[in-house]
Amino acid sequence: MHLRIGLVLLLLVLLAAPGAVAAGPDVVIYSGRSKSLVAPLIVQLQRETGLKVEVRYGKTAALALTLQEEGARSPADLYWAQDAGALATLSRKGLLARLPEALLARVPAELRGAQGTWVGTSGRARVLAYSTRRIKPEELPKSVFDLTAPKWKGRVGWAPMNASFQAFVTAMRIHHGDEKTLAWLRAMKENGAKAYPKNTPILQALAAGEIDLGLPNHYYLLRFKAADKNFPVAQTTFAKGDIGNLLNVAGAGILKSSKRKEAAQRCLAFLLSPKAQQYFTSSVFEYPVIEGVIPNPSLLPLRQLREQAAPVDLGKLDGLPATLKMLREAGLL
């Protein structure tokens, strides 16, 4: 019995000894980017910086809500969002710190927040995808508003419940106003647009012949093409300046409440480094946000894409609650 007590006491002493408990992380990231896509980059980040990084993965909107609820008590240092809208919301609520000019200067002004509290880390475009078996390029509509025409009845796929689509609707509200946006949503529904839960099923439905046109983000098709070069779907943009050509970003900001801002800045600097940006474009098929990255031949050049895109201030894409209300009003949620 005495021996057992002695062993227990020895164990308690060892556990209380300096270094017995593993040190905590150097930086905590709340990531709305999926683990399957960015985990390899996190490994590289730790290797390059020497930082011990803890990542909490989740949906972009849910993590943004968590950060608002946690406030100054949040353990998060860096918030990495899937789209600009969530970053704009946190910035407006005063939860993000202003970034150093050296970081801001790496990214074009239209791909970062006007208040200097967040930057884009990679870009993505809304596109018009179409069946190469049933649609000729000369038949394609020039505007997203043309999709309500009778000739496209029951032939278009979209994803009203998807976050990227909702960000697109928010952009349409900013660019064209609520009245025109609501009218378009209702007209699309009346024209038999087929709803899918997210972007991937839209591409699969195009290949299967369920629909002829779809409204996804650009990189989904490129992933299908990487697996099967004969995948029977192509994609294009609408006419120059059409809202259907929205250029959005995944991006990141540092929490004002962070006690480890220097470490968070080192993480963000890595995400904006040539090595990380090359990963985004070569492996994830997204657009780099800095110059000097080897172009992915599958992608439209970023400068050309920026010329085609509708002029929307990404810092104003924080109107998700009003967008969700509109989608419910249109009977789409």
Secondary structure by P-SEA (a helix, b strand, c coil): caaaaaaaaaaaaaaaccccccccccccccccccccccaaaaaaaaaacccbbbbbbccaaaaaaaaaaacccccccbbbbccaaaaaaaaaacccccccaaaaaacccccccccccccccbbbbbbbbbbccccccccccccccccccccccccbbbbcccaaaaaaaaaaaaaccaaaaaaaaaaaaaaccccccccaaaaaaaaaccccccccccaaaaaaaaacccccbbbbbcccccccbbbbbbbbbbbcccccaaaaaaaaaaaacaaaaaaaaacccccccccccccccccccaaaaaaaccccccccccaaaaaaaaaaaaccc
